[in-house]
Structures are given as structure tokens and as C-alpha cells.
Amino acid sequence: MERVNLMTVHRTSPAALLARMRDREPGLAASFLAGAVAAGLGVASFAALLMVLWVSSPYPDSGPGGALHTAAALWLLAHGVELVRTDTLSGAPMPVGVTPLLLLALPVWRVYRAARDAVDAPDDADGPPPVPARTVWTGVVLGYLGVGVAVALYCSDGELRPSWAGVAVCLPLVAAGSAAAGVWSAYGSPREPVLRALVVVPGPVRRLVFGADARARLGTAVRATGAATAVLCGGGALLLGVSLIWHGAAARVSFLQLTEGWTGRCAVLMLGIALIPNAAVWAASYALGPGFFLGAGHLVHPFASHPAPMLPPFPLLAAVPDPGVGTPLNWAAGVVPAAAGVTAGWFVARGAVDRAEPGAPVSARWSVLRTAGVVLLTAVVCAAAFALLAELAGGPLGVAALTRFGPVWWQAGGAVGMWTAAFAMPVALVVRGWRVWGVRARNRTAEGERRTGNPAQATDTLPGKETASGEAEGAGEETAQGKETTKGTKGTKGANGRDSGKGEHSTRPGTAPGTTAADAEELYDFLPADDPFPSDLDDDLARVSHRSALREPADAHAPTEAPTEAPTSPVTPEPPPAEPRPPLTDPPSDTQEPPDTTGVTPGP
């Protein structure tokens, strides 16, 4: 009823509402079904692969029931559940606890997509609201665990039996974590739930580590951790590839001797591909220094490699360094964790400085001490992330000497934290200072250019002296051509001393002397929309423009004649002089008035 009311408020059309209701059934039941379908598809994919290998195998040891039991056990192993092998030569059960990380990615992805699709967030605002997060998470997890428990019960009487402790711990953790990530992503990845999870941290520790801007610090630390972990695992994969090429002959022989027939070799190849992420984590732990165990008491690290116990030939095991003391070539693997630390420091430095817009003042988000604190936080998060990967990548493969395979999680995690703090700290501080100095220098340059003006505009002004306010005065040119004023009309003297006519020159207020009409119009395009000139002034300007057009000669070689138009102001016409006067020796001053009819020039 609540959903119908909400959809009514959004005024969704009845046809669209019915189509939407047919598309899905909202609520807990749909989420439960989505989780069960995700688990069923995972089991079906493993079963299909194993059945193909069983059918194509020339020597099937068991019927289709055995293949289905093996597929179910492998599906549980992909969640981190430890298996127990019962068909041993000694009759004692042997644990199998090495989880292929590539197989772990498959159920995680399926649960993630199931939870994200069950939210059913609408694409438009008129659609119905998404399913509540708690409802989706609960339904998906319950549906997935229901199928998981059924699969564990099915393979509990097979040759590979699940450990019920692993079923009770690992299976719910994978389902709950993946479903929570899917729901969180469907709702737009809000940060509030992540920040609320920090409530478990004591208050003094939370304020000391995160401070007031916990969101920014934690987000930067997580991004830096993701980048550093990617570089670390990628570097481990690179070391693995180089070692496999170096020991290519041994890897080829082990691949050919392990089994016969293309079916068995395809199975070995697929198993090797599934274990490549595990081998990359092992190689990364080797580069960090603690190394990894290749059986109880057989440690492999850059400074020494103990002889491994008698193991069956496997292509990935051929990449293990030769027994003996390490050489500088083995020590060169330390470049990988150093590169990871530099990457983490670069990401922290990016978060320490706000990204200012061009021309805007730069502001450092964190001081030097707070940047160092974020680096330490990143080191802690990196250590926790890699410790989890190291724990998942290793495990037992039997008893006695086969109980320890892979890196030790707390040693590998501690080494990652120290490498990250050692290399990320100077990089973060130096890059932060460089970014702050560079952006401030650009801002100062831009501010100086704004104060001095655009240099290209200086070439458009008339030649002459510039005043303090930036106006270009054409004083010399005005002296040669005659002085102009903006006070009204003014007569000009010809060579014979008589008035050649009365001209007018009008400029708009606020324009610089010597500015043309086009320049004035361009300048006035930036003024307010209100007309700053009265109507009578516009009429005067129109008359002046018309009079100037009449004064222009039709022919360039024709002599200039005075216009016959009467002056604009009501002035009494002057009678012709009684006799011509000789021309003045000195040019008349600006204050000299026109001669009167008596021929006597009045005083100033």
C-alpha cells in the first residue's frame, strides 16, 4: 500500500505502473529468489565444467555422481571453505585449504550483481522507489545461504567433504559482504554507511586518526590502498612471469609429466590459471621480504631459499627460486614494494591539496602533519588488505610437512605497512609541497596579468602618452589638427582669416579622447541595458552627423566649400565686412571670439 501511494504521488500512468509491476515482484521474496538463483548458477557452472571433463576423460574413476560431488566441493572451496580429502593412501583425512582466488571472484561477482539488480533502482524520477536496502540484503543473503547449506549437505558424504566450521564462517561472510557491496553500489555508493561503521572505533582514537574531515581522509586512504595493492599484486605477477620464463624448461617438463591426454592437461591448465592470483600474492610476499612457506619449515625469501620437500610436479612450482643464498638478482625484487609505496604517497599528495580552478586561489586541505597522518592511515589499511589476501592465498594441503603453504598473513601485512610508510611518507610530503608551490605560482602569474592588463590591447591605442588610469592621449595629433572640445560647436579659421564654417565635435561621456565611433560603440556594448543618454542629446548627435555629411566634398580634388546650412543654435547672422582684413600673423587663441561688424577685435 505504501508503494502504491508513493507511485500515485509521482503520478505514474496506469499502463506504465502495470508494466512495472509485471517486470518484478518487489520485496523480500524477490530478493530471496535472486540470492538463490545466484547460488544455483554458480553451482551449475562448476557442475557443467566438471561434467565436460568427466565425459571427455578416457579413464573416469567414478560415475556422474562423483563428478557432481566434486563440483559441489569445488564451489564451496571457492568461498574459502576448507575441504577434507578422505581417499588417501594412509586412510587419514587430508585437509585442502588453498582457495584459488580466481574461483573466489566468481561467487563474489554473482552475489554482488544479484543484490544490485534486486534493488531495482528506477532510471527516471517517475518510476517507483527502489526496494529498501535492508530488505534486499536480507533476502539475497538468506537465499544464497539456503542453497549453500543444501550443497554442503549434498557433498558431505563424498570424497571431498566440507569442513562445517568453514561452512558456518566463510560462506556467510562471502555472501553478506558481497550483498552489502551490491546494495551499496545500487544506492549510489553513499559514504554515510561507511562512516557509521566507524562507531565501533573508540572516540579518542577516531578523533585522533580521522579528525573532523573523516570522509576525506578515509576516502583518500582507501584510494591510495587500492592503487598500492594493485601495483603490489601486479608486480608479483610480473615476477612470477619472469621466473617462469627463466625456468621455462622445468615448467614445460612438469606440465607434460603430470598427466597424459588432452583432457588431463586441460584440467591442469585451468587449475594453473585459477591459481595465478595466489602465485602473484606469493611472489609479492617474496618481494616484501617475509617470503612464503613451501611446506612446514621450508621458507623461501630473497635472502635464502630452503630446499622444498618432495612435491608433485606442477608448472607454477617451477617458478620457485633455486635453493641457496640469495643474490643481487633476488634482492632486485624489492623494487615492487617500493613502487607500491611511491604510488600510495602520490595518491595521498593528490588528496592533500584541493584542486583549484584556473585562476582561483589554491588551498591546502591538510597541513604537513595531517598529510603524514593520512600516510600512516594508508599504511595501516594497506597492511590489513594485503594480510587478508595472504591469508586467502595460502593454506594447508595435507598433514605434517604439507600443513603450511603460502605466506604468513601477519608477517606479510606488517611488511606492507612498513614499506608503504617508508616510501609513501617522503613522496607525499614532497609532491604536496610541489603542487602547492606550483599552483600558487600560476595564480600569482595570472593575478599579475590581470593587474597589468592584456598586452595585446596596448597596440590598439593611439600613439601618445598613457595616463595613470590607462587612457591613451593623442595629444600631439590633436595639436596638429586643431583642438577639439565636447562643450558644443566651435568655428574654425581658414587661411584668409574668415570663418570657413562652424563644425561640431561630440563625444559620449566616459570615452577616452581619440576614440573612434566604432570603438565607442564596442565599449558601450558592456554598459547596462538602460539608455544613459537623454532623447534630446540623441537628436543633437543626429543633427551633428547630418551636418558633417553635408560638409564632406563630393570630389576628392574639389575645393572644400563651407556648408550653407544654418547653425544649430539661434545666432544672429553677421553682415559682410566693409573691407577685407589681412590674415593674422598668430593663430587665434581658444578664447578669441568672432570679429564683429565694425572690424574691431574686442579684448578677451
C-alpha positions as CSV (number, residue, x, y, z in Angstrom):
1,M,0.0,0.0,0.0
2,E,2.8,2.4,0.8
3,R,4.4,1.7,-2.6
4,V,1.2,2.4,-4.4
5,N,0.8,5.7,-2.5
6,L,4.3,6.7,-3.5
7,M,3.7,5.9,-7.1
8,T,0.4,7.8,-7.0
9,V,2.3,10.9,-5.7
10,H,4.7,10.5,-8.6
11,R,1.7,10.4,-10.9
12,T,2.8,7.4,-12.9
13,S,0.5,6.4,-15.7
14,P,-1.6,3.2,-15.1
15,A,-0.1,1.4,-18.1
16,A,3.5,2.1,-17.0
17,L,2.6,1.1,-13.5
18,L,1.2,-2.3,-14.6
19,A,4.2,-2.9,-16.9
20,R,6.5,-2.1,-13.9
21,M,4.6,-4.5,-11.6
22,R,4.8,-7.2,-14.2
23,D,8.6,-6.8,-14.6
24,R,9.4,-7.6,-11.0
25,E,7.8,-8.6,-7.7
26,P,9.2,-6.2,-5.1
27,G,10.0,-7.1,-1.6
28,L,11.7,-9.9,0.4
29,A,10.5,-12.7,-1.8
30,A,12.2,-11.3,-4.9
31,S,15.4,-10.7,-3.1
32,F,15.4,-14.2,-1.7
33,L,14.8,-15.6,-5.2
34,A,17.7,-13.5,-6.6
35,G,20.1,-14.9,-4.0
36,A,19.0,-18.5,-4.6
37,V,19.4,-18.0,-8.4
38,A,22.9,-16.6,-8.0
39,A,24.0,-19.6,-5.9
40,G,22.3,-22.0,-8.2
41,L,24.0,-20.5,-11.3
42,G,27.4,-20.8,-9.5
43,V,26.9,-24.4,-8.7
44,A,25.6,-25.1,-12.2
45,S,28.7,-23.5,-13.8
46,F,31.0,-25.7,-11.8
47,A,28.9,-28.8,-12.5
48,A,28.9,-28.2,-16.2
49,L,32.6,-27.8,-16.3
50,L,33.3,-30.9,-14.3
51,M,30.8,-33.0,-16.3
52,V,32.5,-32.0,-19.6
53,L,35.9,-33.0,-18.2
54,W,34.4,-36.3,-16.9
55,V,32.8,-37.1,-20.2
56,S,35.9,-36.4,-22.2
57,S,38.2,-38.2,-19.8
58,P,39.4,-41.7,-21.1
59,Y,39.7,-43.1,-17.6
60,P,36.8,-42.0,-15.5
61,D,37.3,-43.2,-11.9
62,S,33.7,-42.6,-10.8
63,G,30.3,-42.1,-12.2
64,P,28.5,-38.8,-12.8
65,G,27.6,-38.7,-9.1
66,G,31.3,-38.4,-8.2
67,A,31.7,-35.6,-10.7
68,L,28.8,-33.7,-9.3
69,H,30.1,-34.2,-5.7
70,T,33.5,-32.8,-6.8
71,A,31.8,-29.8,-8.5
72,A,29.8,-29.0,-5.3
73,A,33.0,-29.3,-3.2
74,L,34.9,-27.0,-5.5
75,W,32.1,-24.5,-5.3
76,L,32.4,-24.5,-1.5
77,L,36.2,-24.3,-1.8
78,A,35.8,-21.2,-3.9
79,H,34.2,-19.5,-0.9
80,G,37.2,-20.3,1.3
81,V,35.6,-23.4,2.9
82,E,38.3,-25.9,3.8
83,L,37.8,-29.4,2.4
84,V,38.8,-32.8,3.8
85,R,40.0,-35.5,1.4
86,T,39.2,-39.0,2.6
87,D,40.6,-41.2,-0.2
88,T,44.2,-41.2,0.9
89,L,46.7,-44.0,0.8
90,S,47.1,-43.9,4.6
91,G,43.4,-43.7,5.2
92,A,43.9,-40.5,7.3
93,P,41.9,-37.5,6.2
94,M,43.9,-34.7,4.5
95,P,42.8,-31.1,4.6
96,V,42.7,-29.0,1.5
97,G,42.6,-25.3,2.4
98,V,44.3,-23.4,-0.5
99,T,41.5,-21.4,-2.1
100,P,42.0,-20.4,-5.8
101,L,41.4,-16.6,-5.7
102,L,40.2,-16.6,-9.3
103,L,37.4,-19.0,-8.3
104,L,36.6,-16.8,-5.3
105,A,35.9,-13.9,-7.7
106,L,33.1,-15.8,-9.4
107,P,30.7,-16.2,-6.4
108,V,31.6,-12.7,-5.2
109,W,30.6,-11.2,-8.5
110,R,27.4,-13.2,-8.7
111,V,26.1,-12.2,-5.3
112,Y,27.2,-8.6,-6.0
113,R,25.1,-8.5,-9.2
114,A,22.2,-10.2,-7.6
115,A,21.9,-7.7,-4.8
116,R,22.4,-4.8,-7.1
117,D,19.7,-5.9,-9.5
118,A,17.3,-6.7,-6.7
119,V,17.4,-3.1,-5.5
120,D,15.8,-2.2,-8.9
121,A,16.6,1.5,-8.8
122,P,14.5,3.3,-11.4
123,D,16.1,5.1,-14.3
124,D,13.7,8.1,-14.1
125,A,12.1,10.1,-11.3
126,D,8.6,8.9,-12.2
127,G,9.4,5.3,-11.5
128,P,8.7,3.5,-8.3
129,P,11.2,3.9,-5.5
130,P,13.9,1.2,-5.1
131,V,13.5,-1.7,-2.7
132,P,14.8,-0.9,0.8
133,A,18.4,-1.8,1.4
134,R,17.8,-4.0,4.4
135,T,15.1,-6.0,2.6
136,V,17.4,-6.6,-0.4
137,W,20.4,-7.6,1.7
138,T,18.4,-9.9,4.0
139,G,16.7,-11.6,1.1
140,V,19.8,-12.1,-1.0
141,V,21.9,-13.5,1.9
142,L,19.1,-15.9,3.1
143,G,18.5,-17.2,-0.4
144,Y,22.2,-17.7,-1.1
145,L,22.9,-19.4,2.3
146,G,19.9,-21.7,1.8
147,V,21.4,-23.1,-1.4
148,G,24.9,-23.2,0.2
149,V,23.7,-25.3,3.1
150,A,21.9,-27.7,0.7
151,V,25.1,-28.0,-1.4
152,A,27.2,-28.7,1.8
153,L,24.8,-31.4,2.9
154,Y,24.9,-33.0,-0.6
155,C,28.7,-33.3,-0.7
156,S,29.1,-34.2,3.0
157,D,29.3,-37.9,2.1
158,G,31.7,-37.6,-0.9
159,E,35.4,-38.0,-1.2
160,L,35.9,-34.2,-0.7
161,R,33.9,-33.3,2.4
162,P,33.5,-29.7,3.6
163,S,34.6,-28.5,7.0
164,W,31.5,-27.4,8.9
165,A,33.4,-24.7,10.7
166,G,34.3,-23.2,7.3
167,V,30.7,-23.6,6.1
168,A,29.5,-21.7,9.2
169,V,32.1,-18.9,8.9
170,C,33.3,-18.4,5.3
171,L,30.1,-19.0,3.4
172,P,28.1,-16.3,5.4
173,L,31.0,-13.8,5.2
174,V,31.3,-14.0,1.4
175,A,27.5,-13.8,1.0
176,A,27.0,-10.9,3.4
177,G,30.0,-8.9,2.2
178,S,29.2,-9.2,-1.5
179,A,25.5,-8.5,-1.0
180,A,26.3,-5.4,1.1
181,A,28.6,-4.2,-1.7
182,G,25.9,-4.7,-4.3
183,V,23.3,-2.8,-2.3
184,W,25.7,0.0,-1.5
185,S,26.6,0.4,-5.2
186,A,23.0,0.3,-6.3
187,Y,22.2,3.2,-4.0
188,G,24.9,5.4,-5.5
189,S,27.8,4.4,-3.2
190,P,26.9,6.7,-0.3
191,R,29.6,7.4,2.3
192,E,27.4,7.7,5.3
193,P,27.1,3.9,6.0
194,V,30.9,3.6,5.8
195,L,31.3,6.5,8.3
196,R,28.7,5.0,10.6
197,A,30.8,1.8,10.7
198,L,33.5,3.8,12.4
199,V,31.3,3.9,15.5
200,V,33.0,0.7,16.7
201,V,36.3,2.7,16.9
202,P,36.7,4.4,20.3
203,G,36.0,8.1,20.3
204,P,39.5,9.4,21.2
205,V,41.1,7.1,18.7
206,R,38.6,8.1,16.0
207,R,39.2,11.8,16.6
208,L,43.0,11.3,16.6
209,V,43.1,9.2,13.4
210,F,40.3,10.7,11.3
211,G,39.7,14.1,12.8
212,A,36.9,16.4,11.6
213,D,37.2,15.5,7.9
214,A,36.9,11.8,8.4
215,R,35.3,11.4,5.0
216,A,38.1,12.9,3.0
217,R,40.9,11.2,4.9
218,L,39.3,7.7,4.8
219,G,38.4,8.1,1.1
220,T,42.0,9.2,0.3
221,A,43.4,6.3,2.3
222,V,41.2,3.8,0.6
223,R,42.0,5.0,-2.9
224,A,45.7,5.0,-2.1
225,T,45.4,1.5,-0.7
226,G,43.7,0.2,-3.8
227,A,46.3,1.7,-6.1
228,A,49.2,0.4,-4.0
229,T,47.7,-3.1,-3.7
230,A,47.2,-3.2,-7.4
231,V,50.8,-2.2,-8.0
232,L,52.0,-4.8,-5.5
233,C,50.0,-7.7,-6.9
234,G,50.8,-6.6,-10.5
235,G,54.5,-6.6,-9.6
236,G,54.1,-10.0,-8.1
237,A,52.5,-11.3,-11.3
238,L,55.4,-9.8,-13.2
239,L,58.0,-11.5,-11.0
240,L,56.0,-14.8,-11.5
241,G,56.1,-14.4,-15.3
242,V,59.8,-13.6,-15.3
243,S,60.6,-16.6,-13.1
244,L,58.5,-18.9,-15.3
245,I,60.3,-17.8,-18.4
246,W,63.7,-18.2,-16.5
247,H,62.7,-21.7,-15.5
248,G,60.8,-22.4,-18.7
249,A,62.3,-25.9,-19.3
250,A,61.3,-27.2,-15.9
251,A,57.8,-25.8,-16.2
252,R,57.3,-27.4,-19.6
253,V,58.6,-30.8,-18.3
254,S,56.3,-30.7,-15.3
255,F,53.3,-29.8,-17.3
256,L,53.9,-32.8,-19.7
257,Q,54.7,-35.3,-17.0
258,L,51.9,-34.5,-14.6
259,T,49.2,-36.2,-16.7
260,E,48.6,-37.7,-20.1
261,G,45.9,-36.9,-22.6
262,W,44.5,-33.5,-23.6
263,T,41.6,-33.8,-21.0
264,G,44.0,-34.1,-18.1
265,R,46.3,-31.4,-19.4
266,C,43.3,-29.0,-19.9
267,A,42.4,-29.7,-16.3
268,V,45.9,-28.9,-15.1
269,L,46.0,-25.8,-17.3
270,M,42.7,-24.5,-15.9
271,L,43.9,-25.2,-12.3
272,G,47.1,-23.3,-13.0
273,I,45.2,-20.3,-14.4
274,A,42.9,-20.3,-11.3
275,L,46.0,-20.3,-9.0
276,I,47.8,-17.5,-10.8
277,P,46.4,-14.8,-8.4
278,N,47.6,-16.9,-5.5
279,A,51.1,-17.2,-7.0
280,A,51.1,-13.4,-7.6
281,V,50.4,-12.8,-3.9
282,W,53.1,-15.3,-3.0
283,A,55.6,-13.5,-5.3
284,A,54.6,-10.2,-3.8
285,S,55.2,-11.5,-0.3
286,Y,58.6,-12.8,-1.5
287,A,59.5,-9.3,-2.7
288,L,58.4,-7.8,0.6
289,G,60.9,-9.9,2.5
290,P,59.0,-12.3,4.7
291,G,58.6,-14.7,1.7
292,F,56.3,-17.7,1.8
293,F,56.3,-21.3,3.1
294,L,56.6,-24.2,0.6
295,G,55.8,-26.7,3.3
296,A,56.4,-26.6,7.1
297,G,60.0,-25.5,7.8
298,H,60.8,-24.6,4.2
299,L,60.9,-20.8,3.9
300,V,61.6,-19.0,0.6
301,H,62.6,-15.3,0.8
302,P,65.1,-13.1,-1.1
303,F,68.0,-13.7,1.2
304,A,67.8,-17.5,1.2
305,S,65.7,-20.4,-0.2
306,H,65.4,-23.6,1.7
307,P,65.1,-26.9,-0.2
308,A,61.4,-27.7,-0.7
309,P,60.0,-31.1,0.3
310,M,59.1,-33.8,-2.3
311,L,56.2,-32.3,-4.1
312,P,54.4,-33.5,-7.2
313,P,55.5,-31.6,-10.4
314,F,53.4,-28.6,-11.1
315,P,54.1,-25.7,-13.6
316,L,53.7,-22.9,-11.1
317,L,56.1,-24.6,-8.6
318,A,58.8,-24.4,-11.2
319,A,58.9,-20.6,-10.7
320,V,60.3,-21.1,-7.1
321,P,63.8,-19.7,-6.8
322,D,66.6,-22.3,-6.7
323,P,67.7,-23.4,-3.2
324,G,70.6,-21.4,-1.7
325,V,71.6,-17.9,-0.6
326,G,70.0,-15.0,-2.4
327,T,71.9,-13.0,-5.0
328,P,71.5,-9.3,-6.0
329,L,69.2,-10.5,-8.7
330,N,66.8,-11.8,-6.0
331,W,67.2,-8.6,-4.0
332,A,66.1,-6.6,-7.0
333,A,62.5,-7.8,-6.3
334,G,62.4,-5.1,-3.6
335,V,61.6,-2.6,-6.4
336,V,58.0,-3.9,-6.4
337,P,57.0,-2.8,-2.8
338,A,59.0,0.4,-3.3
339,A,56.9,1.2,-6.4
340,A,53.7,0.4,-4.4
341,G,54.8,2.8,-1.6
342,V,55.5,5.6,-4.1
343,T,52.1,5.1,-5.7
344,A,50.4,5.4,-2.3
345,G,52.3,8.6,-1.5
346,W,51.3,10.1,-4.8
347,F,47.6,9.5,-4.2
348,V,47.8,10.9,-0.6
349,A,49.5,14.0,-2.0
350,R,46.7,14.5,-4.5
351,G,44.2,14.3,-1.7
352,A,46.2,16.8,0.5
353,V,45.7,19.7,-2.0
354,D,42.3,21.0,-3.2
355,R,42.0,21.0,-7.0
356,A,41.6,24.7,-7.5
357,E,40.1,26.1,-10.8
358,P,42.4,28.0,-13.1
359,G,42.9,31.5,-11.6
360,A,41.4,30.6,-8.3
361,P,43.5,30.7,-5.1
362,V,44.9,27.3,-4.0
363,S,44.2,25.9,-0.6
364,A,46.0,23.0,1.1
365,R,43.4,20.7,2.5
366,W,45.8,19.3,5.1
367,S,48.9,20.5,6.7
368,V,52.2,18.7,6.7
369,L,51.4,16.8,9.9
370,R,47.9,15.8,8.8
371,T,49.3,14.6,5.5
372,A,51.8,12.5,7.4
373,G,48.9,11.1,9.5
374,V,47.0,10.1,6.3
375,V,50.1,8.3,5.0
376,L,50.2,6.3,8.3
377,L,46.5,5.6,7.9
378,T,47.1,4.4,4.4
379,A,49.9,2.1,5.6
380,V,47.6,0.6,8.1
381,V,44.8,0.0,5.6
382,C,47.3,-1.5,3.1
383,A,48.6,-3.8,5.7
384,A,45.1,-5.0,6.6
385,A,44.2,-5.5,2.9
386,F,47.3,-7.5,2.0
387,A,47.1,-9.6,5.2
388,L,43.6,-10.7,4.1
389,L,44.9,-11.6,0.6
390,A,47.8,-13.5,2.1
391,E,45.5,-15.5,4.4
392,L,43.2,-16.4,1.5
393,A,46.1,-17.3,-0.9
394,G,47.6,-19.9,1.4
395,G,46.5,-22.8,3.5
396,P,47.3,-26.5,4.2
397,L,47.5,-29.2,1.5
398,G,47.9,-32.1,3.9
399,V,49.4,-33.0,7.2
400,A,53.0,-33.0,8.6
401,A,55.2,-31.1,6.1
402,L,52.2,-30.1,4.0
403,T,50.4,-28.1,6.6
404,R,51.8,-24.7,5.7
405,F,51.7,-23.3,2.2
406,G,51.9,-19.7,1.2
407,P,52.8,-16.5,3.2
408,V,52.1,-15.9,6.8
409,W,49.4,-13.2,6.9
410,W,50.7,-11.1,9.9
411,Q,54.2,-11.1,8.5
412,A,53.2,-10.1,5.0
413,G,50.8,-7.4,6.3
414,G,53.4,-5.9,8.7
415,A,55.9,-5.8,5.9
416,V,53.5,-4.0,3.6
417,G,52.8,-1.4,6.3
418,M,56.4,-0.7,6.8
419,W,57.3,-0.5,3.1
420,T,54.3,1.8,2.5
421,A,55.1,4.2,5.4
422,A,58.8,4.3,4.4
423,F,58.3,5.2,0.8
424,A,55.0,7.0,0.8
425,M,55.9,9.5,3.5
426,P,58.6,11.4,1.6
427,V,56.8,11.2,-1.7
428,A,53.5,12.5,-0.2
429,L,55.2,15.5,1.5
430,V,57.4,16.4,-1.4
431,V,54.6,16.1,-4.0
432,R,52.3,18.1,-1.7
433,G,54.7,20.9,-1.4
434,W,55.4,20.9,-5.1
435,R,51.7,21.0,-6.0
436,V,51.0,23.9,-3.6
437,W,54.0,25.9,-4.8
438,G,53.2,25.3,-8.5
439,V,49.5,26.2,-8.2
440,R,50.3,29.3,-6.2
441,A,52.9,30.4,-8.7
442,R,50.4,30.1,-11.5
443,N,47.9,32.0,-9.5
444,R,50.4,34.8,-8.9
445,T,51.2,35.0,-12.6
446,A,47.5,35.1,-13.6
447,E,46.9,37.8,-11.0
448,G,49.8,39.9,-12.3
449,E,48.5,39.6,-15.9
450,R,45.0,40.8,-14.7
451,R,46.5,43.8,-12.9
452,T,48.8,44.9,-15.8
453,G,46.1,44.2,-18.4
454,N,46.2,42.4,-21.7
455,P,49.4,43.4,-23.6
456,A,47.6,42.9,-26.9
457,Q,45.3,45.9,-26.1
458,A,48.2,48.3,-26.0
459,T,48.7,48.1,-29.7
460,D,45.1,49.3,-30.4
461,T,45.6,52.7,-28.7
462,L,46.7,55.9,-30.5
463,P,50.4,57.0,-30.3
464,G,51.0,59.3,-27.3
465,K,51.4,59.2,-23.6
466,E,49.3,57.0,-21.3
467,T,47.9,58.4,-18.2
468,A,47.8,56.7,-14.8
469,S,44.3,55.5,-15.4
470,G,45.3,53.7,-18.6
471,E,43.8,56.2,-21.2
472,A,45.8,56.8,-24.4
473,E,46.1,60.5,-25.2
474,G,46.7,61.6,-28.8
475,A,47.9,65.0,-27.7
476,G,50.4,65.5,-30.5
477,E,48.0,64.7,-33.2
478,E,45.3,66.9,-31.7
479,T,47.7,69.9,-31.7
480,A,48.5,69.4,-35.3
481,Q,44.9,69.1,-36.5
482,G,43.3,71.6,-34.1
483,K,41.8,71.3,-30.7
484,E,38.5,69.6,-30.1
485,T,36.2,70.0,-27.2
486,T,33.0,68.3,-26.1
487,K,31.2,71.5,-25.0
488,G,29.3,72.3,-28.1
489,T,30.0,74.0,-31.5
490,K,33.1,75.9,-32.5
491,G,34.2,77.8,-35.5
492,T,37.5,77.2,-37.4
493,K,39.6,79.8,-39.2
494,G,40.7,79.5,-42.8
495,A,43.9,80.8,-44.3
496,N,42.2,84.1,-45.3
497,G,41.1,84.8,-41.8
498,R,37.4,84.3,-42.4
499,D,35.1,81.7,-40.9
500,S,35.1,78.7,-43.2
501,G,32.1,77.3,-41.3
502,K,31.0,76.1,-37.9
503,G,31.8,72.5,-37.1
504,E,30.8,70.4,-34.2
505,H,32.5,67.5,-32.5
506,S,30.6,65.5,-29.9
507,T,31.8,62.6,-27.9
508,R,30.0,60.4,-25.4
509,P,30.7,60.9,-21.8
510,G,33.2,58.5,-20.3
511,T,35.1,57.7,-23.6
512,A,38.8,58.4,-23.9
513,P,39.9,61.2,-26.2
514,G,40.9,60.0,-29.7
515,T,38.5,57.0,-29.5
516,T,36.6,56.4,-32.8
517,A,32.9,55.9,-33.0
518,A,33.3,52.2,-33.6
519,D,35.4,51.8,-30.5
520,A,32.9,53.8,-28.5
521,E,30.0,51.6,-29.7
522,E,32.1,48.5,-28.8
523,L,32.8,49.8,-25.4
524,Y,29.2,50.7,-24.8
525,D,28.1,47.2,-25.5
526,F,29.1,46.3,-22.0
527,L,27.0,49.0,-20.3
528,P,23.7,48.3,-18.6
529,A,20.6,47.9,-20.8
530,D,19.2,51.2,-19.6
531,D,19.9,54.1,-22.0
532,P,22.2,56.5,-20.3
533,F,21.6,59.4,-22.8
534,P,18.5,61.6,-22.9
535,S,16.5,61.9,-26.0
536,D,17.5,65.5,-26.7
537,L,21.1,64.5,-26.7
538,D,20.4,61.8,-29.3
539,D,18.7,64.4,-31.5
540,D,21.7,66.7,-31.3
541,L,24.0,63.8,-32.2
542,A,21.8,63.0,-35.2
543,R,21.9,66.6,-36.4
544,V,25.7,66.8,-36.0
545,S,26.1,63.6,-38.0
546,H,23.9,65.0,-40.8
547,R,25.8,68.3,-40.9
548,S,29.1,66.5,-41.1
549,A,27.9,64.5,-44.1
550,L,26.9,67.8,-45.8
551,R,30.4,69.3,-45.2
552,E,32.1,66.4,-46.9
553,P,33.1,67.2,-50.6
554,A,31.7,65.1,-53.4
555,D,35.1,65.0,-55.2
556,A,38.4,64.5,-53.5
557,H,40.1,67.1,-55.8
558,A,37.3,69.7,-55.5
559,P,37.8,72.6,-53.1
560,T,36.1,72.5,-49.8
561,E,33.2,74.8,-49.5
562,A,31.5,76.0,-46.4
563,P,28.1,74.5,-45.8
564,T,25.1,76.7,-46.3
565,E,23.2,75.2,-43.5
566,A,22.3,77.5,-40.7
567,P,23.9,76.8,-37.3
568,T,22.1,74.8,-34.8
569,S,22.0,77.5,-32.2
570,P,19.9,80.6,-32.8
571,V,22.7,83.1,-33.6
572,T,22.1,86.4,-35.4
573,P,23.8,86.3,-38.9
574,E,26.8,88.6,-39.3
575,P,26.8,91.2,-42.1
576,P,29.7,91.1,-44.6
577,P,32.8,93.1,-43.5
578,A,33.3,96.5,-45.0
579,E,36.8,95.7,-46.2
580,P,38.9,92.6,-46.1
581,R,41.5,92.3,-43.4
582,P,45.0,90.9,-43.7
583,P,45.5,87.5,-42.2
584,L,46.6,87.3,-38.6
585,T,50.2,86.5,-38.0
586,D,49.5,84.4,-34.9
587,P,46.9,81.7,-34.7
588,P,43.9,82.8,-32.7
589,S,43.6,81.5,-29.2
590,D,40.8,79.3,-27.9
591,T,39.2,82.2,-26.1
592,Q,39.1,84.6,-29.1
593,E,35.6,85.5,-30.3
594,P,34.5,86.0,-33.9
595,P,35.0,89.6,-35.3
596,D,32.1,92.0,-35.2
597,T,30.8,94.1,-38.0
598,T,32.9,97.2,-37.1
599,G,36.2,95.3,-37.8
600,V,37.4,96.0,-34.3
601,T,38.5,92.9,-32.3
602,P,37.3,93.1,-28.8
603,G,39.5,92.3,-25.9
604,P,39.5,89.0,-24.1
